Amino acid sequence: MWRNWSGYVACPLATVSTPASSRDLVDILRKAKQTGSSVRAVGAGHSFSPLVHTDGSIVSLDRLQGIIDIDTARRVVHVHAGTRLHTLCPALSAHGLAMENLGDINSQSIAGATSTGTHGTGIKLGNLATQIASLTIMQTDGREIVATPEENPDLFAGGRIGLGALGILTKIGLNVVPSFQLKMKRAKMQLDECLAQAVSLTQRHRSFEMYWLPHTDTVLTKSWDVTDEPSTPTNWRRYITEDLLENAAFGFLCDLGKRLPSACPSISRFCSSLVGPGQHVDASHRMLSTARRVRFNEMEWSVPAEHGEAALREIRAFISQKAFPLMFPLEYRWVRGDDIWLSPDFERDSVHISAHQYRGMPHERYFDGVQAICLNYGGRPHWGKMHTLRGQDFAKLYPHWEDFLALRQRMDPHGRFLTPYLRRLFGLDTVSSFENHSLRENYA
């Protein structure tokens, strides 16, 4: 049975195929067409929304990995769409190349990460989909269509964040940059102080983000800057910070909070006491992404950058008035605006506010409140995170929503790549079967 990373979404009736070649993939699509089965491509399963939830056929791209070719003159690298980021980045580094920016988790496939709008942080840096130079998409009949800014430009504009609804991504061309070193600095600040300095901090550093710990006035800040300094040797300080504290110890405290929900505010305050300064230097892909072994569910909203502070303060007040058992910090990041039809950052610089809850702990009322607040500030949801919006809601948030729906209809007129959840998003079904099925029994 297929499950997503957090265990929240399960597909007990789906059949899972793992093609090792384009020919294998064509055969799977032809069989699905003959049987009338839906087809859903999956990468690492790191989405928290039920984008993959289906009783049909799931196609895992895990055996379609690696770099296909490198155009050194144009600095464009073509890769198999199933390539995991933790595999791709070291492979690029071996050729003296790197992705311009990354998210803080690198377990996703490149197709899954770009198709849902995964991003890192940096007011001058776009989400990962903005690094795409070309897309190759396989249609239901096995034919492939290529999209670039010049060739099939509407498919390029709509397909870079396509939610897997336009076909199966088989190859992605990426604009890459020469390898570079980053110095990452951690610091502890008061929330009000950090918000007051946020504009200067985001302009001063290549990348900057902060984590606010609920029930405290404390934020952990991280900044990254390009440097010529050599990599910091892996030592006991780094091991304690990144492995013991952020994973083992935090996981233990989350288990404790799950058993004793009333202790969560005290646990959060204890965690804030452990936050301390530090710095490391390493290759960009090692500095931008870290291991996340404590499993959780997540909601994330992109709000216009100028409204980020107000939204966060309102969320803080909302948390203080409710008896939520919270320990996970709220993550607060900046992303440059872009021109991708379904990008949460379409035509605006944005602040992304991420709310987490430990796996197996109640999140519904908390996430509903965060959603309501962010919507009031023009928020758009991250496609791979939890939300409860429907088709008519997106028409108000995305100027090219109808264009995308028309593109999807043209690319997949028979709905072969649709799932019940996608039908709900696109306004094609009044009630999704996913909504009728309780998932609470699927996670522990």
N, C-alpha and C positions, 0 to 999 in steps of 0.2 A: 504494500500500500504506500502510495506517495504521500508525504507530508512536507509542509514548508519548514523553514529553519526553526521557527518558534514552536512548531507543533500545533498551531492554532487552526490551520487549514489542512484537511485530509481528504483524499480522493480514494475511498475504498473500492469503488467499482471501475475505476479507470484502468486501461491497459497502458503499460509503459514500454516504449521502444527506445533503443539507443543506437541509431544508425551510425555506421562508421565511415560512410561515404555519401556523396551526392546521389549515387545510384540507389543506395539503400533508402534514402529519404524520398526519392521519387516513388519507389515501390510502396512505401508506407502511405503516401498521399493517394496513390491510385487505388490501393485497397480500401482506404477510408472513403474515397469517392464512391466505390462500388457498393459499400455497405451503408452509406449515408451517415457515417460516423463523423463527429466533430474532431478537430485536431488542435491540440494546444502545445506549443513549444515551451520548454522550460529550461532555465539555466541552473542556478544554484538554489532556487527556491527561497531566496532571501526577501521576497515581498511579503508584507504583512496583510495586504488586502488580498481577497480571494480571486486574483486575476487568473490563476491557473485552475481554479476549482471546476471540475468537469467529471462526468461519467463516461466520457468518450475516450479518445486516444491522447495520451501525453507523449510527446517526443522530446526526449532528453538529448541535448547537444553536447554532452560531456565527452563523447568520443570524437568530436570534431573540434580539435584543439590546435593552436599553434600559429606561427607566422607563415603566411603564404609567400609573400615577396616584399621587398623593400625598394622603394624609389628614393635613392639617396639624394638625388638632385632636388626633388620636390619635397623631401622629407615626408613622404606618405608611405605608410605601412599597411598592407592588406593582411587581415587575419581572419581565421575561421571564427564565425560568430559565437561558437560555444566556448571560446578560450577564456579561462578564468583569469581575472586580473592578477592574482598572485603568481600565475605562470607567465603571463604576458610581460609584466613589468621587468622581471629579471632578464627575460629574453631580449627585450629592447635595450636594456642596459649593456648587455654583451655586445651590442652593435653601436654603443655610444649614443643611444637615443632614450627618450623618456616621454611619457604623457605629460601634458602641461599641468594638469591637476588631477587629483584623485579624491574619492570619498574616504571616510575614516574606516571603512571595512573593505577588504579586497578579495572576499570570497566569491563575489558575483561573477557571472560570465559577462563579457563585454556587451553582448546583445541584451541581456537582462538589465544591466546597469544603464545603458543608454536609452533603452525603450521605455523606461519608467522615470527618466529624469534625475537619476542619481547625480549627486554633486559633492563637491568639497566646500571649501570656504575661501573667500577672497573677493572683495568688491570689484576687482578688475578681472576676475576669472569666471568664465561661464560654467554651466554644468557639463557633464561628460559628453553629452550629445552634441555640444557645440564643437567638439574636436573631430567630428565625423567629416570625412572628405567624400565618401561614397557609400552607398548601400546596395547590396545584391539580395533580392527577395525572391524566394521560390513560391510560385502560385500553386493552386490546387491541382493543375494538370502537369506539374513538374517543370514547367518553363520558368526561367529566371529572368527578372527584369532589373536593370541597373538604374540607379538614381544618383545624380550629381547636381550641383547648382546649374549646370548647363543642359544635362540630359534628364528628362522627366523632372523638371524643377518642382512641380507641385508635389510629387511623391517624395522628393528630398525634403521639402518644407514640412510635410505632414508625417513622413515616415521616420524621421530621426527619433522622435518620441511617439511610437506607433502602437504601444501597448500589446504588441503581438497580434493585432487585429487585421493587419494588411497582408499577411503571409508569413512565411518562415524566413527569418534572416539567415542567410548562409555565409555571407562574407561582408566585412566592414572595412572600409578604408579610413585610416586615422591620420590626421595631421599631427605630427610629433615634433619634438624639439630636441636639441642636443642635451645629453645627460647633464644634470646639475646637482650640486650638494645643497642641503638645507640645514640651517640651524633652527632647532625648535626650542623655545623657552616656555616653561611653565611658571605661572605666578598665581598668587592668591590676592584677591581684591575684595573690597566691599561692593555689593551690587550697585548702589547709587554712584559710587566713584567710577566704576567701570562704564556705566551707561553715560555718565557725564563726559567721559573721555573717548567714547566709542568711535566717533567720527575721526578723530586724530589717530587713534590706534589702527583703524582699518586703512588709513592712508599711509601711515608710517611703515607698516609691515606688508610683505607680499601677501600673507594670509593671516587671518586672526579669527578666533572664535572664543566663546565662553560657555561655561556650564554653571548654571545656577542650581544650588542644592536647596530643595524645598524645606520650609520651616527654618531657614537660616537667612542671614544677610551676606553669605559668602558665595563668591564665584571663583571657579578655577579658570584661568585664561591660558590659552595657547597661542603663540605667535610663531611664524615661520619666515625666515629670510634666506635668500641665496647667499652662499659663502664659498670661499676657496679653502676653508679650513678642512683638514683631514677628518675622516670619520672617527667618532668617539668609540674607543674599544668597549665592547659589551662587558660591563662590570656588575658588581653586586648591587650598586645603587639603581642602575637601570632595571635590573632583574626584579628588585623589590618593588619599584614603582609600577612597571608595566605588567609584571606577571603575578606577583604575590598580592599587591594591593588592589589593582584594577580588576583582577579576575578571581583568584582564589579567595582572598579575604572578603571582597565585595560579594562574591557568590554566597559565602557563608552567612554574611549579614542579611542578604536578601532572603535566604531560607529562614533565618531567625524572624525577620519581619513578616514572612508569610505565616509562620506559626503564631506570632504574637503581633497582630496588626496594630494594636495600641502603642507598640514600642517604635513604630516607624519614624515619628518625628525625632525621637531621641537618637535613633540609629543615623538619621540624616545629619543631625548635629554632630554626632561622633565622627562621621565621615568627613565633615567639613574641618574638623580638628586635625585630620591626617593630611590635608592638602598642604603642599609645600612647594617651594621653588625648585627648579632644576633645568638643565639644558643638555641637549644631545645634538651631535652633528652626524649626518649619514646621507646616503643617496636619497633623492627625493621620494622615491616610492617606499622606502623604509621609514621615512619620517612622517609621511602623510597618512599612511594606513597602519592600524594597530590591530592586534588580536582581540576579538570579542567572544569570550567563552561563556559569559553569563547571559542566558537567553531571556528575551523579553518580547513584548508586543509594543508597537509604536504607532503614533500619529504624528504627522508633520504638516505644517502649513507655511506657505510662502506668502508674506505680506509685503506691500511696498516698503522699501527701506526706511522711508521717513516716518512710517507708522509702527516700526518694530518695537521701539521703547514703550509706547503707549499700550500696545497689545501685551507685552510681557508684564507690565505693571498690573494690568487688569487680570491676567492669569494668576499672578501672585496673590492678588486680593481674593480671587475666587478660591484658590487653594486654602487660604487662611480661614475662610468662612465655612469650609466643608471638612468633614472628618474622613479625608482620604488617606488610606495607608500608603504613603508615598516615600520612596527612598531614592529612586532614580533621579538624577539631575535633569533639568531642561537644557537642551542643547540649542545654542543661538549662533547662527552662521550667516554670512553674507554671500550673495551670488550676483554676478553681473547679468543684466538683461540680455535678451537674444531675440531671434526672429522665428523660432520654431513654433508651429501652430499650437501644439498641446503642451508647450513648456510652461510650468508654473511661473517662470521668469519672463514670459513673453512681453517684450517691449517695456520692461521696467527692471531697475535694480531692486533686489529683494533681500529681505531678512527671512531666514527659514527658522522656525521655532519647532523643535521636536519634543514631544511628550512621550515618555516611556512608562511602562509598568511591567514589573517582574512577571515572568510566565506563570500562569496559574493563579494570579491575584486579580481581583475585579478591576476592570478599567472602564466600563461603559459610561458611568456618570461623569467620571473625570474627563474622558475623551469628548463626550458630548458638550461639556462646558467649554473646553478649549476650542472645539470647532465653532461654537456659537460666537465666542469672542473674536476669533480670527476672521470669520465671515464678515463681522461688522467692520473690519478694517480692510475689506477687499481681498481677503485671503483666498488662495487656491491650494487645494490639497496636493501633496506628493502622491503620484499615482501608485507607488508601491507601498503606501502606508494606509492605515485604517481611516475611513471616513464614511459618512452615510448619505452623500449627495447622489442625486439622480440626474438623468439626462437634461431635464429642463433647467436644472441649476447650472450646468456647465455652459449652456447657451448664453448665460448672463456673464460668465467669467472669462470666456475665451472668444475673441472676435472672429476666429476662424473655425469655430465649432461646426457650423453647417458645412463648411468646405471639407473638413475632415470626414464628416459623415458621408458626404458625396464621394470622397476618395475611397473610403472603406467599401461602399456599395459597388464602386467600379472595380476595385481590386478583388473583392470576394462577394459577388452578387448572390451566391447561395448560402452565405453565412457559415462556410465550412470552418472558419477559424474563430467563430464566436463561442463563448461560454455563457452559461446563464447570467453570470455576473456582468459580463460585457454587454449582454443584451439589455440589462437594467441600466447600465451607464449610458448606452446609446438610445435609450427610450424605445427599444424594440419589444420589450415585454413589460406588462404592468406589474407583475410580481415575479421575482427571481426565485428559482427553486432553492438557491443558497439561503434566501431569507427564511424559507420554510423549514430549514434544517438546522437544528441547534448544534453549534460547534463546541459548546462548552465541554462536552464529554470527550472531545478529541485532544484536549491538552490537560496537563497535570501540573 
